[in-house]
Amino acid sequence: MKTVLIFFLGIIFNLSAQNSVLSNIKFSGDFRFRVEQDWNSRKSDGTYRDDRSRLRYRARLGVNYKFNDWANVGVRVRTGDPKKQQDPQITLGDASKEFGTLPIGFEKLFFEVKHKNFLGWLGKNTFPFKKNNEQFWSDNVYPEGVFLKNKFVLNSKMFNDVNISIGHFIVATSGESLDNDGYFEGLQTSWTMFNKKLSLFPSLYLFKNMPNIPDGDATFVFDYTVFHVGGELSLSKKPLINLEADYYNNIEDYSSTTNIPNQLKNETEGFVAGVSYGALKTKGDWFFKLTYNYLEQYAAVDFLAQNDWVRWDYSSFNSPDGRLTNYKGTEFVTAYKLNKNMTFKMKCYFVDQLVAYGNYKENGNRIRFDFDVKF
């Protein structure tokens, strides 16, 4: 009888331990199907790219394990060409012709610590600094490095809280000392004010040893030092209406950099402004947004910024990455919440180049329809 009791107690203890482990694991994922049309896309030589229609999709699956109240580890995988950090989408019939297998890679892999108002992580994770949009940094680009943030709550009628964030991230290791790596460092203070109606987030971003051609035939490396001031103002809570603005200024002096064309040496500023209406929280919600972008050549690192607005890339230099700076344009977004886990979005883009690389300025128009499912 004693042996039987010990046996059953062992089973109960084992199941309890397994349930304890399972209760600390959280799974998440999403699926996107996209219909996309491009037209009127002029090249720098004056010829036009063929109008293009594409059917695309993306899938992601993540898991997070919580060790205790202050430590957790996470990982997420996604579809997409591993060499195209800006674009996880797969075009039907493109990279998997004749129904081959799909390219899948790790998007996130990190260890994170949270304690009171402190947050820190190591590994590969989401871009950790506050931002309004993807003009400076794409949501699909996940930096690798070390990040620290602390929040200070302020007992003031004007100021609600301030966050101080700092991070060091390696873009491309040299195999030598850390100073020789291609790396990115960020420092940001983020303020919320007036009962959280206004947020301001001045930032300084330092990029060292960035290649002129990413993932391809680079001929030289150079630096960016980008000062950024971003802000968001809530005009109304019901209905939700927000205004947002960003100013970028790369304070590096390229006047003596012989590898950079003269017409681009002073192209170092950028401005983005947007207005949005609504939120996608519950079934039946609508969301609208209009964004204007003016981003000069070196106001951001073009192969780390979004590549959604137009079909410009480095394919002629043996690189799959997009080059989305040196342009002005508008984006219009309409979205509808079908239910708790499903959303439909339409996005329209109209883009013109700022400084021509050849005899003509490039341009392009694009429309997208996205069906997103989360679980």
Secondary structure, 3 states (H helix, E strand, C coil): CHHHHHHHHHHHHHHHHHHHHHHCEEEEEEEEEEEEEEECCECCCCCECCCEEEEEEEEEEEEEEECCCCEEEEEEEEECCCCCCCCCCEECCCCCCCCCCCCEEEEEEEEEEEECCEEEEEEECCCCCCCCCCCCCCCCCCCEEEEEEEEEECCCCCEEEEEEEEEEEEEECCCCCHHHCEEEEEEEEEEEECCCCEEEEEEEEEEEEEECCCCCCCCCEEEEEEEEEEEEEEEECCCCEEEEEEEEEECCCCCCCCCCCHHHCCCCEEEEEEEEEECCCCCCCEEEEEEEEEECCCCCCCCCCCCCCCCCECHHHCCCCECCCCEEEEEEEEEEEEECCEEEEEEEEEEEECCCCCCCCCEEEEEEEEEEEEC
